Amino acid sequence: MASTFASYRLNYSCLLHLLLFLSSLLTSSADLSFNFYATSCPLAEFLVRNTVRSASSSDPTIPGKLLRLLFHDCFVQGCDASALIQGNNTERSDPGNASLGGFSVIDTAKNAIEIFCPATVSCADIVALAARDAVEAAGGPVVEIPTGRRDGKESMAANVRPNIIDTDFTLDQMIDSFTSKGLSIQDLVVLSGAHTIGALHCNAFNGRFKKDEKGNFTLIDASLDNSYAETLMNKCSSLESSSLTVSNDPETSSIFDNQYYKNLETHKGLFQTDSALIEDDRTRKMVEDLASDEESFFQRWRESFVKLSLVGVRVGEDGEIRRSCSFIN
């Protein structure tokens, strides 16, 4: 099938190694590698995967939470698990991260690993592996990622807002944000597919509606399907709306598939950032291609996810291996 993506296709394994090589140039180190813990902690990836699968089977919201946690960690000073650190004025304390979840899954995996391999596996690797495994647990593709990340030694709330993407961003703002992380417009469209799972509170998209003094909503965003908008307004107008969550994908909310892109074609993207992808000529054809070919989405996801997991990584002596993911050593 013809596609607006790159006209050439690289072997997936070769592409991964190319990305790893480019990352090593940017970090002046080649310390990241596939099966990094093969000798020092051979059970590491198994323990993370088993923890994620167990948590996801009892709580279907876990995959979306773990995936979102990785995004927020990597977009703020790199994939260094700084989003996990507790305390005043840390990233985790910032209101922009108030709705993050999945921390208990990371802690459970870390505790299990520490029993077999103390002070060996970084929390940054656990976050990346858990997000990778969350996608697989939700029915998405298997992804091979390099490991060897180190944990950051600082976490500042002031770094959150300038780096995370708000749900009312324009496409230009999103492109600028992704570009600043070394990610392309193709990565933007593909990684937005993470919204095929997960849920957020009503206040994450209430800018698409106008609320009167009686609490009633009126649609003000013409890019949203009217019947879908009516459903959202009815749900979010209740007295409990502040605690209610709405699924990102109204069709297959717990399955990692390409339904997200099909939703965009019918103007059922939950956020303004979603709708922007189908409204703009620069991204519309990419959305249409991914909506029509799930295997193409999965292949592109593998490539873009690896790139995301390499953003601003710390390796070698640049960082530490935390004993607890919530606190700096």
C-alpha positions as CSV (number, residue, x, y, z in Angstrom):
1,M,0.0,0.0,0.0
2,A,1.3,3.4,-0.9
3,S,2.2,5.6,2.1
4,T,3.3,9.1,2.9
5,F,5.9,7.7,5.2
6,A,9.5,7.1,4.2
7,S,9.7,5.5,0.7
8,Y,12.3,3.0,1.9
9,R,11.9,0.4,4.5
10,L,14.7,-0.7,6.8
11,N,14.9,-4.1,8.5
12,Y,13.5,-3.5,12.0
13,S,16.5,-5.0,13.8
14,C,18.9,-2.9,11.7
15,L,16.9,0.2,12.4
16,L,17.0,-0.4,16.1
17,H,20.8,-0.7,16.0
18,L,21.0,2.4,13.9
19,L,19.0,4.3,16.5
20,L,21.1,3.0,19.3
21,F,24.3,4.1,17.4
22,L,22.9,7.6,16.9
23,S,21.9,7.8,20.5
24,S,25.4,6.8,21.5
25,L,26.8,9.7,19.5
26,L,24.4,12.2,21.2
27,T,25.3,10.9,24.7
28,S,29.0,10.3,23.9
29,S,28.6,6.8,25.1
30,A,27.7,3.4,23.8
31,D,26.7,2.0,27.2
32,L,23.1,1.2,26.1
33,S,22.7,-2.2,24.6
34,F,20.2,-4.9,24.0
35,N,20.1,-7.5,26.8
36,F,22.2,-5.2,28.9
37,Y,21.4,-7.2,32.0
38,A,22.0,-10.6,30.4
39,T,24.9,-11.3,32.8
40,S,24.3,-9.0,35.8
41,C,20.5,-9.6,36.1
42,P,19.2,-12.1,33.6
43,L,15.7,-12.1,35.2
44,A,15.3,-8.3,35.0
45,E,13.1,-8.1,31.9
46,F,11.1,-11.2,32.9
47,L,10.3,-9.8,36.3
48,V,9.1,-6.5,34.8
49,R,7.0,-8.2,32.2
50,N,5.5,-10.5,34.8
51,T,4.7,-7.6,37.1
52,V,3.0,-5.6,34.3
53,R,1.0,-8.6,33.1
54,S,-0.2,-9.4,36.7
55,A,-1.2,-5.7,37.4
56,S,-2.9,-5.3,34.0
57,S,-5.0,-8.5,34.4
58,S,-6.5,-7.1,37.6
59,D,-6.7,-3.5,36.5
60,P,-7.2,-2.8,32.8
61,T,-6.3,0.9,33.2
62,I,-2.7,0.0,34.1
63,P,-1.3,-0.2,30.5
64,G,-2.4,3.3,29.7
65,K,-1.0,4.7,33.0
66,L,2.4,3.1,32.4
67,L,2.6,4.4,28.9
68,R,1.7,7.9,29.9
69,L,4.2,7.7,32.8
70,L,7.0,7.1,30.3
71,F,5.9,10.0,28.1
72,H,5.9,12.4,31.0
73,D,9.3,11.1,32.3
74,C,11.1,11.3,28.9
75,F,9.7,14.7,27.9
76,V,11.0,16.3,31.1
77,Q,14.8,16.2,31.2
78,G,15.0,12.8,29.5
79,C,14.2,9.1,30.3
80,D,15.8,9.1,33.7
81,A,12.9,8.2,36.1
82,S,12.9,11.7,37.6
83,A,9.1,11.7,37.4
84,L,9.1,9.0,40.1
85,I,10.9,11.0,42.8
86,Q,8.7,12.1,45.7
87,G,9.1,15.3,47.6
88,N,8.3,19.0,47.5
89,N,9.0,20.8,44.2
90,T,9.8,17.5,42.4
91,E,8.3,16.7,39.0
92,R,5.9,14.3,40.6
93,S,4.5,17.1,42.9
94,D,3.7,19.4,40.0
95,P,0.0,19.8,39.1
96,G,0.8,18.9,35.5
97,N,1.7,15.4,36.8
98,A,-1.1,15.0,39.3
99,S,-3.0,12.5,37.2
100,L,0.0,10.2,36.6
101,G,-0.4,6.6,37.8
102,G,1.3,3.3,37.6
103,F,3.9,4.1,40.3
104,S,3.0,1.0,42.4
105,V,3.7,-1.2,39.4
106,I,7.1,0.2,39.0
107,D,7.8,-0.1,42.7
108,T,6.6,-3.8,42.7
109,A,8.9,-4.6,39.8
110,K,11.8,-2.8,41.4
111,N,11.3,-4.6,44.7
112,A,11.3,-8.0,43.0
113,I,14.4,-7.2,41.0
114,E,16.3,-5.9,44.1
115,I,15.8,-9.4,45.7
116,F,17.7,-11.1,42.9
117,C,20.0,-8.3,41.7
118,P,20.4,-5.5,44.3
119,A,21.6,-2.1,43.1
120,T,21.9,-3.3,39.5
121,V,18.8,-2.3,37.4
122,S,17.8,1.3,37.1
123,C,14.3,2.7,37.6
124,A,14.7,4.4,34.3
125,D,15.0,1.0,32.6
126,I,12.1,-0.3,34.6
127,V,9.8,2.5,33.5
128,A,10.8,2.0,29.8
129,L,10.4,-1.7,30.0
130,A,7.1,-1.5,31.8
131,A,5.7,0.9,29.2
132,R,6.9,-1.5,26.5
133,D,5.3,-4.5,28.2
134,A,2.1,-2.5,28.9
135,V,1.5,-2.2,25.2
136,E,2.1,-5.9,24.6
137,A,-0.3,-6.7,27.5
138,A,-3.0,-4.6,25.9
139,G,-2.6,-6.5,22.6
140,G,-0.1,-4.3,20.9
141,P,3.3,-5.2,19.3
142,V,6.3,-6.7,20.9
143,V,9.1,-4.2,21.0
144,E,12.8,-4.8,21.6
145,I,14.5,-1.9,23.4
146,P,18.0,-1.3,24.5
147,T,18.7,-0.9,28.3
148,G,21.5,0.5,30.4
149,R,19.9,3.8,31.4
150,R,20.9,5.4,34.6
151,D,18.6,7.2,37.0
152,G,18.7,11.0,37.3
153,K,19.8,12.7,40.5
154,E,17.5,15.6,40.4
155,S,13.8,16.3,39.8
156,M,12.4,19.8,39.6
157,A,8.7,20.8,39.3
158,A,9.7,23.9,37.3
159,N,10.8,21.7,34.4
160,V,7.4,20.0,33.9
161,R,5.1,22.7,32.4
162,P,7.6,23.9,29.8
163,N,8.1,20.4,28.5
164,I,4.9,18.4,28.6
165,I,2.3,18.7,25.9
166,D,-1.1,20.3,26.9
167,T,-4.2,18.7,25.4
168,D,-5.1,22.0,23.7
169,F,-1.8,22.5,21.9
170,T,-1.9,23.4,18.2
171,L,-0.1,21.1,15.8
172,D,2.7,23.6,15.5
173,Q,3.2,23.6,19.2
174,M,3.3,19.8,19.2
175,I,5.8,19.7,16.4
176,D,8.1,22.2,18.2
177,S,7.9,20.1,21.3
178,F,8.7,16.8,19.6
179,T,11.4,18.4,17.5
180,S,13.1,19.6,20.7
181,K,13.3,16.0,21.8
182,G,14.8,14.8,18.5
183,L,11.5,13.3,17.4
184,S,9.9,13.9,14.0
185,I,6.4,14.7,12.8
186,Q,6.0,11.0,11.9
187,D,6.9,10.1,15.5
188,L,4.3,12.7,16.7
189,V,1.5,11.0,14.7
190,V,2.6,7.5,15.6
191,L,3.2,8.1,19.3
192,S,-0.2,9.9,19.5
193,G,-1.6,6.4,18.8
194,A,-0.9,5.8,22.5
195,H,-4.3,7.3,23.0
196,T,-5.8,4.1,21.8
197,I,-5.7,3.1,25.5
198,G,-6.0,5.0,28.7
199,A,-8.3,7.6,30.2
200,L,-8.2,11.1,31.6
201,H,-10.4,13.4,33.7
202,C,-13.0,15.7,32.2
203,N,-10.9,18.8,32.9
204,A,-8.3,17.5,30.3
205,F,-10.7,18.4,27.5
206,N,-13.2,20.8,28.9
207,G,-11.8,23.6,26.7
208,R,-13.8,22.1,23.9
209,F,-17.0,23.1,25.6
210,K,-18.5,26.2,27.3
211,K,-20.0,25.8,30.7
212,D,-22.8,28.1,31.9
213,E,-23.6,29.0,35.5
214,K,-26.0,26.0,35.8
215,G,-23.3,23.6,34.9
216,N,-24.6,22.9,31.4
217,F,-22.2,22.5,28.5
218,T,-22.3,23.9,25.0
219,L,-20.0,22.6,22.2
220,I,-17.7,25.3,20.9
221,D,-15.2,23.1,19.0
222,A,-16.6,22.4,15.5
223,S,-13.9,19.8,14.8
224,L,-15.7,17.3,17.2
225,D,-18.5,15.0,16.1
226,N,-21.8,16.2,17.5
227,S,-23.1,12.9,18.9
228,Y,-19.7,12.1,20.5
229,A,-19.6,15.6,21.9
230,E,-23.1,15.1,23.4
231,T,-21.9,11.9,25.1
232,L,-18.9,13.7,26.6
233,M,-21.0,16.7,27.8
234,N,-23.6,14.4,29.4
235,K,-20.9,12.5,31.3
236,C,-18.9,15.5,32.4
237,S,-21.9,17.6,33.5
238,S,-22.6,15.3,36.4
239,L,-21.8,16.4,40.0
240,E,-19.0,13.8,40.1
241,S,-17.3,15.0,36.9
242,S,-14.1,16.1,38.8
243,S,-13.4,12.5,39.7
244,L,-14.8,10.9,36.5
245,T,-12.5,9.6,33.8
246,V,-13.3,9.3,30.1
247,S,-11.6,6.7,27.8
248,N,-9.3,8.1,25.2
249,D,-10.7,5.6,22.7
250,P,-14.5,5.3,22.9
251,E,-14.6,2.1,20.8
252,T,-11.8,-0.3,22.1
253,S,-10.5,1.5,25.2
254,S,-8.5,-1.4,26.7
255,I,-7.0,-2.8,23.4
256,F,-3.9,-1.4,21.8
257,D,-4.9,-1.2,18.1
258,N,-5.3,1.3,15.3
259,Q,-8.9,2.3,16.3
260,Y,-7.6,5.6,17.5
261,Y,-6.9,6.7,13.9
262,K,-10.3,5.5,12.8
263,N,-11.8,7.6,15.5
264,L,-9.9,10.6,14.2
265,E,-11.4,10.1,10.7
266,T,-14.9,10.2,12.2
267,H,-14.0,13.3,14.3
268,K,-14.0,11.4,17.6
269,G,-10.6,12.4,19.0
270,L,-11.0,13.2,22.7
271,F,-8.4,16.1,22.8
272,Q,-7.8,19.1,20.7
273,T,-4.3,17.7,20.0
274,D,-6.0,14.5,18.6
275,S,-8.3,16.4,16.3
276,A,-5.5,18.6,15.0
277,L,-3.9,15.5,13.4
278,I,-6.8,14.9,11.0
279,E,-7.5,18.6,10.4
280,D,-4.1,19.5,9.2
281,D,-2.8,18.6,5.7
282,R,0.7,17.9,7.1
283,T,-0.6,14.9,9.1
284,R,-4.0,13.9,7.7
285,K,-2.6,11.4,5.2
286,M,-0.5,9.7,7.9
287,V,-3.6,9.3,10.0
288,E,-5.5,7.8,7.1
289,D,-2.7,5.4,6.3
290,L,-2.4,4.2,9.9
291,A,-6.2,3.9,10.2
292,S,-6.3,1.6,7.2
293,D,-3.3,-0.7,8.1
294,E,-2.9,-1.9,11.7
295,E,0.3,-3.8,10.9
296,S,1.8,-0.6,9.5
297,F,0.9,1.2,12.7
298,F,2.5,-1.6,14.8
299,Q,5.7,-1.4,12.7
300,R,5.9,2.4,13.0
301,W,5.1,2.2,16.7
302,R,8.1,-0.1,17.3
303,E,10.4,2.4,15.6
304,S,9.0,5.5,17.2
305,F,8.7,3.9,20.7
306,V,12.4,3.1,20.6
307,K,13.2,6.7,19.7
308,L,11.1,7.9,22.6
309,S,12.8,5.6,25.1
310,L,16.2,7.0,24.1
311,V,15.3,10.7,24.6
312,G,17.9,12.3,26.9
313,V,19.1,9.1,28.5
314,R,21.8,9.0,31.1
315,V,24.4,6.4,30.9
316,G,27.7,5.3,32.5
317,E,28.7,7.7,35.2
318,D,26.0,10.2,34.4
319,G,23.4,9.1,36.9
320,E,22.9,6.4,39.5
321,I,21.1,3.1,40.2
322,R,18.5,4.1,42.8
323,R,17.7,1.7,45.7
324,S,14.2,3.1,45.8
325,C,12.6,4.6,42.7
326,S,10.9,7.2,44.7
327,F,14.0,8.7,46.3
328,I,17.5,9.7,45.2
329,N,20.2,7.7,46.9
